[in-house]
Amino acid sequence: MATISAAQLDVDLVIVGYGAAGVAAAITAHDLGASVVVLEKNPEAAHTPNTRMSGGMVMTVSDGELGAQYLNACAGGMVPAEISAAWAHRAAGLLDWFTTRIGITDLAVATGNVEHTELPGAGSVRTVQPGGVNERLSAAAGGGPALWEHLDAAVRSRGIDVRWSSPARRLLRSADGRITGVEAEVDGVAQIISARNGVVLACGGYEFDEDMKRDFLRAYPVHFYGNPGNDGDGVRMAQAAGAGLWHMNQMIGRGVGHFTMDDGTPLNLLIAINPPGYVITDGAGRRFANEHAQAMLRHDFYYSLLEYDPATKQHPRIPCYWFFDERRRREGPITLTHIGAVAVGMYDWSPDNQAEIDRGWIICGQTIREVAEAAGISDPDEAARSVAAYNDMCAEGSADPFGRPADTMVPLLEPPFYCVPLWPGGSNTTGGPKRDQHGRILDAFDVPIPGLYGAGELGQPSGLLYPADGSNLSEAFCFGQIAVEHALSISRSVPPDGTPRTPQHLRH
């Protein structure tokens, strides 16, 4: 890959972070004729961006206007409508972008991925994925790792300068307040990198900064199964430059597994409770919600885990407890092995879950009461009664009081029985520096900070509800392009965002 020597680090754009947003920004800048440096703080051999750890799905829309309606409805008033519209209209062109800019030709449409079909515009949403997936929860042909190979190859083929093990430390500002570059650590040496047209922060959220999570999220503790390198450095750099923040209390959530490795390091994993049957209780052994949402890996189940009891000064559902039987244990791993830490080689989950039972991560017992007591539930008898009542409903064909679909009401009958604590968590946070529809980062008074842009989960413009599988990556790809086009449109004769690009504007 071509590089710029240390003495020549004076470029049009500096991009901080090499994930989906960084890739989109770098390719857009290169193809518009700009010089660009990408700073990635992790070493190449240990590079685990959320893109690579994801399922590889990307949300698109068939109609920009309808897509804008849907994204705006999902935002719940937390994101200005013009920003949702900018995202949606760019998402309508993502299929063409993948084909012409990235060279992906095996995109398949995944089904059942829209999470809120009752909202206006939902019918316009489509999710695509490389490799030929046609089922929402299928183990993709490579998932995120396969998608990442395509993206990385597209960057390498252009000779774009990616600096590994090169964390950005601070943003540089001129006397008039413009962002003029970054102070970074390149190959272990402090380096000033000047950026004539600006800096794009595409360096992820704060899911591995415990203080930020405690201060900003709606409950604590919360655990994430995404990139361990996302420790809030982008939030801090933006704040130091005067950025305002928005929806810092938001995240992409569900119930997740939180385990401890032999060396004491945490391992957080997406937990797939399907197929039925399954029962989830609180810490006192009581059912409290429709578990089908967790089974379908919806991103709103985690809201059910956030209740706080002022009488006991506790969150009674942190953790909650998933019960299942031997039949489910035989069905296969309780995590999706093409997503998260397992997909990138951080842990190898056993096919039959036996290694994890032996580790004590999956708690085992001959009765529900026994396994509930071993799991630490305060009233094991209540847990046994809850599962017994659930089994009776299954046998009688009774309607579930929490609204479980009838075809998911499968009893827990075959010993031994198992229990896994589930914590609120997910893939990533979404709060961060506030942006406008051009990707410009705004100050505390909503004035754009000249030369500073954001893309990806760092300040992602999503709100209360996660729209569909692949929304995270969709936003990253869209605003990576939007931010760079705006940055270059200020001083170069290139099209501003939202206008058609023609071949003379692109360097192939």
C-alpha positions in Angstrom: 0.0 0.0 0.0 1.4 3.4 -0.9 2.4 5.7 2.0 3.2 9.3 2.6 6.5 9.8 4.4 6.4 11.4 7.9 7.8 14.6 6.5 5.0 14.9 4.0 2.0 14.4 6.2 0.1 17.3 4.9 -3.0 16.1 3.1 -6.5 17.2 2.0 -8.3 15.0 4.6 -7.5 13.0 7.7 -9.9 10.2 8.6 -9.7 8.8 12.1 -10.8 5.2 12.3 -10.8 2.4 9.8 -14.2 0.8 9.9 -17.2 1.1 7.6 -17.4 4.9 7.9 -13.7 5.3 7.5 -13.7 3.1 4.4 -16.6 5.1 2.8 -14.9 8.4 3.6 -11.5 7.3 2.3 -12.8 5.8 -0.9 -15.0 8.9 -1.6 -12.0 11.2 -0.9 -9.7 9.2 -3.2 -12.2 9.0 -6.0 -12.8 12.7 -5.9 -9.1 13.3 -6.3 -8.2 14.2 -2.8 -5.1 13.1 -0.8 -6.1 11.2 2.4 -4.6 9.5 5.4 -6.5 7.0 7.5 -5.4 6.7 11.1 -6.2 3.4 12.8 -5.1 3.0 16.4 -5.2 -0.8 16.5 -2.4 -2.9 14.9 -3.3 -4.6 11.6 -3.1 -8.1 13.2 -5.6 -7.2 15.9 -8.0 -5.0 13.9 -11.6 -5.8 15.0 -13.9 -3.0 13.7 -17.6 -3.4 14.4 -18.0 -3.8 10.6 -16.0 -7.0 10.7 -17.7 -8.2 13.9 -21.2 -7.6 12.5 -23.5 -9.9 10.6 -22.5 -8.0 7.4 -26.0 -6.7 6.7 -26.5 -3.2 5.3 -29.9 -1.4 5.3 -30.9 0.3 2.0 -34.2 1.8 0.9 -36.1 1.6 -2.3 -37.5 5.1 -2.1 -35.7 8.0 -0.4 -38.9 9.9 0.6 -40.5 6.8 2.2 -37.2 5.8 3.8 -36.9 9.3 5.3 -40.4 8.9 6.8 -39.4 5.6 8.4 -36.1 6.8 9.8 -37.7 9.9 11.2 -40.4 7.9 12.9 -37.8 5.5 14.4 -35.8 8.5 15.7 -38.7 9.5 18.0 -37.9 13.2 17.8 -34.2 12.8 18.8 -32.9 13.6 15.3 -33.9 16.5 13.0 -35.9 15.4 10.0 -33.4 16.8 7.5 -30.7 14.5 8.8 -32.9 11.4 8.5 -33.7 12.5 5.0 -30.1 12.9 4.1 -29.4 9.4 5.3 -32.4 7.9 3.5 -31.7 9.5 0.2 -28.1 8.3 0.3 -29.2 4.8 1.4 -31.3 4.6 -1.8 -28.0 4.6 -3.8 -26.0 2.2 -1.7 -26.6 -0.8 -4.0 -25.0 1.1 -6.9 -22.2 2.3 -4.6 -21.4 -1.2 -3.5 -21.3 -2.4 -7.1 -19.4 0.5 -8.7 -17.1 1.7 -5.9 -16.5 -1.5 -3.9 -16.9 -4.2 -6.5 -19.4 -6.4 -4.6 -21.6 -8.2 -7.1 -23.2 -11.0 -4.9 -25.5 -8.8 -2.8 -28.6 -10.7 -1.7 -31.7 -9.3 0.0 -32.3 -10.6 3.5 -35.9 -10.9 4.6 -37.8 -10.1 7.8 -35.3 -7.4 8.8 -37.5 -4.4 9.4 -38.2 -4.1 13.2 -41.1 -1.7 13.2 -43.3 -2.6 10.2 -46.2 -0.5 11.7 -44.4 2.8 11.1 -44.8 4.9 7.9 -42.3 4.2 5.2 -41.3 0.8 6.6 -42.2 -0.9 3.3 -39.3 0.9 1.5 -36.6 -0.7 3.7 -34.4 -3.5 2.2 -31.4 -5.1 3.8 -28.6 -6.5 1.6 -25.7 -8.8 2.4 -22.8 -10.2 0.4 -22.8 -14.0 0.0 -26.4 -14.9 -0.8 -28.3 -14.9 2.5 -32.1 -15.1 2.2 -33.1 -15.6 5.8 -32.9 -13.1 8.6 -31.0 -15.1 11.1 -29.0 -17.3 8.7 -25.2 -17.7 9.3 -24.1 -15.6 6.4 -21.5 -16.7 3.9 -18.9 -15.1 6.0 -21.0 -12.3 7.5 -19.1 -9.3 8.7 -15.7 -10.8 8.0 -16.6 -11.4 4.3 -18.0 -7.9 3.9 -14.8 -6.5 5.5 -12.6 -8.3 3.0 -14.4 -6.6 0.2 -14.1 -3.2 1.8 -10.4 -3.6 2.7 -9.6 -4.8 -0.8 -11.3 -1.8 -2.3 -9.1 0.5 -0.1 -5.9 -1.4 -0.8 -6.6 -1.4 -4.6 -6.6 2.4 -4.5 -3.3 2.6 -2.7 -5.0 4.7 0.1 -2.6 5.4 3.0 -3.8 3.5 6.1 -1.6 4.0 9.2 -1.9 1.1 11.6 -1.1 1.4 15.3 -1.6 5.2 14.9 -4.0 6.6 17.4 -5.2 10.2 17.0 -4.6 12.1 20.3 -6.0 15.6 19.8 -7.5 17.8 17.1 -5.6 20.8 16.0 -7.3 24.2 15.7 -6.3 27.5 14.0 -6.8 30.8 15.7 -10.2 31.3 14.0 -11.4 27.9 15.3 -11.0 25.8 12.2 -9.9 22.2 12.6 -6.6 22.0 10.7 -5.4 18.5 11.5 -4.6 16.0 14.2 -1.9 15.3 16.7 -1.3 11.5 16.4 1.1 8.8 17.4 2.4 7.2 14.2 4.6 4.2 14.6 5.1 5.2 18.2 6.3 8.7 17.4 4.3 11.9 18.0 3.3 13.3 14.6 1.4 16.4 13.4 -0.8 15.7 10.4 -2.2 18.7 8.6 -5.6 18.5 6.9 -6.4 21.2 4.3 -10.0 20.3 4.0 -10.8 18.8 7.4 -10.9 15.8 9.7 -13.5 13.1 9.7 -14.0 11.3 13.0 -15.1 7.8 12.2 -13.6 6.1 15.3 -16.6 4.4 17.0 -18.4 4.9 20.2 -17.7 4.5 23.9 -18.9 1.0 24.6 -15.7 0.0 26.4 -15.3 3.1 28.6 -16.9 2.3 32.0 -17.1 5.8 33.2 -18.9 7.1 30.1 -21.3 4.2 30.2 -22.1 4.8 33.9 -22.5 8.5 33.4 -24.5 8.5 30.1 -26.5 5.3 29.6 -29.9 4.6 31.1 -28.7 1.8 33.4 -25.5 0.2 34.6 -23.8 -2.2 34.2 -24.2 -2.6 30.4 -21.9 -4.8 28.3 -21.1 -4.7 24.6 -19.9 -7.4 22.2 -18.4 -5.1 19.6 -14.9 -3.7 19.0 -13.0 -3.5 22.3 -11.1 -0.6 20.8 -14.1 1.7 21.0 -13.3 3.5 24.2 -14.7 6.9 23.6 -11.6 8.6 22.3 -13.6 10.3 19.5 -16.1 11.7 22.0 -13.2 13.2 24.1 -11.4 14.7 21.1 -14.6 16.3 19.8 -15.5 17.7 23.2 -12.0 19.2 23.5 -12.7 21.0 20.2 -16.0 22.4 21.5 -18.5 19.9 20.2 -21.9 19.6 21.6 -23.3 16.1 22.3 -26.5 14.4 21.6 -28.5 11.2 22.6 -25.6 10.0 24.8 -28.2 7.8 26.5 -28.9 5.7 23.4 -27.3 2.5 22.3 -28.1 -0.5 20.1 -29.3 -3.0 22.7 -30.6 -6.4 23.5 -29.8 -9.1 26.2 -26.2 -10.2 25.9 -23.9 -12.7 27.6 -21.1 -11.4 29.8 -18.4 -14.0 30.7 -14.9 -14.0 32.2 -12.0 -15.6 30.4 -9.3 -17.6 32.2 -7.0 -14.6 32.3 -9.7 -12.4 33.8 -10.6 -10.4 30.7 -14.3 -10.0 29.9 -15.9 -11.8 26.9 -19.3 -10.4 25.8 -21.4 -12.2 23.2 -24.6 -12.0 21.4 -27.0 -14.7 22.8 -29.4 -16.5 20.5 -32.1 -18.1 22.6 -33.9 -19.6 19.6 -35.2 -22.1 19.0 -38.1 -22.4 21.5 -38.7 -23.1 24.3 -37.3 -20.5 26.5 -38.2 -18.5 29.6 -36.6 -15.4 30.9 -37.1 -14.2 34.5 -35.9 -11.3 36.6 -33.6 -11.8 39.6 -36.4 -13.0 41.8 -37.5 -15.7 39.3 -40.5 -13.9 37.7 -41.2 -13.6 34.0 -41.6 -9.9 33.0 -41.7 -9.6 29.2 -42.3 -11.2 25.9 -39.2 -13.2 25.3 -39.9 -13.5 21.6 -38.3 -10.1 21.0 -35.0 -11.4 22.3 -35.4 -14.6 20.4 -35.8 -12.6 17.2 -32.7 -10.5 18.2 -34.8 -7.4 18.1 -33.0 -4.3 19.4 -35.8 -3.1 21.7 -35.9 -6.0 24.1 -33.2 -4.3 26.2 -35.7 -1.5 27.1 -37.5 -4.2 29.2 -34.3 -4.7 31.2 -33.9 -1.1 32.5 -36.5 -1.0 35.3 -35.2 0.4 38.6 -36.8 -0.3 41.9 -36.3 2.6 44.3 -37.4 0.5 47.3 -34.6 -2.0 46.9 -32.2 0.4 45.2 -31.6 -2.1 42.4 -32.3 -2.9 38.8 -34.2 -6.2 39.3 -33.6 -7.3 35.7 -29.9 -6.7 35.6 -29.1 -9.4 35.0 -32.1 -11.3 33.9 -32.0 -15.1 33.5 -32.7 -17.3 30.5 -33.8 -20.9 31.2 -33.8 -23.7 28.7 -33.6 -27.5 28.6 -31.4 -30.2 27.2 -33.3 -30.2 23.9 -32.2 -26.6 23.2 -28.7 -27.4 24.4 -28.4 -30.0 21.6 -29.7 -27.6 19.0 -26.3 -25.9 18.8 -24.3 -22.9 20.1 -26.2 -20.4 22.1 -24.3 -17.6 20.3 -24.2 -16.8 16.6 -20.7 -17.8 15.6 -20.6 -15.5 12.5 -21.0 -12.4 14.7 -18.9 -10.7 17.3 -15.9 -12.2 19.2 -16.2 -15.7 17.8 -16.3 -14.4 14.2 -13.0 -12.6 14.5 -11.2 -15.4 16.5 -11.3 -13.9 20.0 -13.0 -17.1 21.3 -14.0 -20.4 19.8 -17.5 -21.4 21.1 -18.0 -25.2 21.3 -20.6 -26.7 18.9 -22.5 -28.4 21.7 -22.0 -25.8 24.4 -20.3 -28.3 26.6 -17.0 -26.4 27.0 -19.0 -23.4 28.2 -21.0 -25.6 30.6 -17.7 -26.9 32.0 -16.5 -23.3 32.4 -19.6 -22.4 34.4 -20.8 -19.9 31.9 -23.9 -22.0 31.3 -25.3 -23.1 34.6 -26.6 -26.7 34.8 -28.9 -28.5 37.2 -31.4 -31.4 37.3 -34.3 -29.2 38.2 -35.3 -25.6 37.5 -35.1 -24.8 41.2 -31.6 -26.3 41.4 -30.3 -24.4 38.4 -32.0 -21.1 39.6 -30.3 -21.4 43.0 -26.9 -22.0 41.4 -27.4 -19.0 39.1 -28.0 -16.7 42.1 -31.7 -16.0 41.7 -33.0 -14.7 45.0 -36.2 -16.9 45.0 -35.4 -20.3 43.3 -38.9 -21.5 44.2 -40.5 -18.6 42.3 -38.4 -19.4 39.3 -39.6 -23.0 39.4 -43.2 -21.8 39.7 -42.7 -19.4 36.7 -41.4 -22.2 34.5 -44.1 -24.6 35.7 -46.8 -22.0 34.9 -45.3 -21.5 31.5 -45.2 -25.2 30.8 -48.9 -25.5 31.8 -49.8 -22.7 29.3 -47.9 -24.6 26.6 -49.8 -27.9 27.4 -53.2 -26.2 27.6 -52.7 -23.9 24.6 -53.4 -20.9 26.7 -52.7 -17.3 25.6 -49.5 -16.0 27.0 -50.1 -12.9 29.2 -47.0 -11.3 27.7 -48.1 -11.9 24.2 -45.8 -14.6 23.1 -46.8 -16.1 19.7 -48.5 -19.4 20.0 -45.9 -21.2 17.9 -43.1 -20.2 20.3 -44.8 -21.8 23.3 -42.7 -24.9 23.6 -42.3 -26.3 27.1 -39.1 -26.9 29.1 -39.3 -30.6 30.0 -36.1 -32.4 29.3 -33.5 -32.4 32.0 -30.9 -31.3 32.7 -31.9 -27.7 32.7 -29.7 -24.7 32.1 -29.6 -21.0 32.9 -27.6 -18.1 31.4 -27.6 -14.6 32.9 -28.4 -11.9 30.3 -27.3 -8.3 30.7 -28.4 -5.2 28.8 -25.9 -4.6 26.1 -25.4 -4.9 22.4 -23.0 -4.1 19.6 -22.4 -0.3 20.1 -23.4 3.0 21.5 -24.8 5.7 19.3 -24.3 8.9 21.2 -21.5 11.4 20.5 -20.8 14.7 18.9 -23.9 16.3 17.3 -24.0 16.6 13.5 -26.0 18.2 10.8 -27.2 16.7 7.5 -23.8 17.3 5.9 -22.0 15.4 8.5 -20.5 18.5 10.1 -20.0 18.3 13.8 -21.7 21.1 15.7 -20.6 23.1 18.8 -22.6 23.5 21.9 -24.7 26.2 20.2 -25.4 24.1 17.1 -22.9 26.0 15.0 -20.7 23.9 12.7 -17.1 23.6 13.8 -15.2 24.4 10.6 -13.3 21.4 9.2 -14.7 18.8 11.6 -17.0 16.0 10.4 -18.4 12.8 11.9 -19.6 9.5 10.5 -20.5 6.1 11.9 -21.6 5.1 15.4 -19.8 8.1 16.9 -22.8 10.4 17.2 -24.9 8.2 14.9 -28.2 10.0 13.9 -30.5 7.3 15.2 -32.8 7.7 18.1 -35.3 5.6 20.1 -35.8 2.7 17.8 -33.3 0.7 15.7 -34.8 0.7 12.2 -33.7 -2.6 10.7 -30.8 -5.1 10.5 -27.9 -3.3 9.0 -28.8 0.2 10.1 -25.5 0.8 11.7 -23.5 0.0 8.6 -25.9 1.8 6.4 -25.5 5.1 8.3 -21.7 4.6 8.4 -21.5 4.1 4.6 -23.9 7.0 3.9 -22.4 9.7 6.1 -18.8 8.6 5.3 -19.6 9.7 1.8 -21.7 12.7 2.7 -19.1 14.2 5.1 -16.3 14.0 2.6 -18.3 15.4 -0.3 -19.2 18.4 1.8 -15.7 18.9 3.1 -14.2 18.9 -0.4 -17.1 21.0 -1.9 -16.0 24.0 0.2 -12.7 24.5 -1.6 -12.7 22.2 -4.6 -14.8 21.9 -7.8 -16.6 18.8 -6.8 -20.3 18.1 -6.5 -21.8 18.9 -3.0 -23.7 16.2 -1.3 -27.1 15.3 -2.8 -26.2 16.0 -6.5 -25.5 13.4 -9.1 -21.8 12.5 -9.6 -20.5 12.2 -13.1 -17.5 10.3 -14.4 -15.3 13.4 -14.8 -15.5 13.9 -11.0 -14.2 10.5 -10.2 -10.7 9.1 -10.3 -10.8 5.4 -11.0 
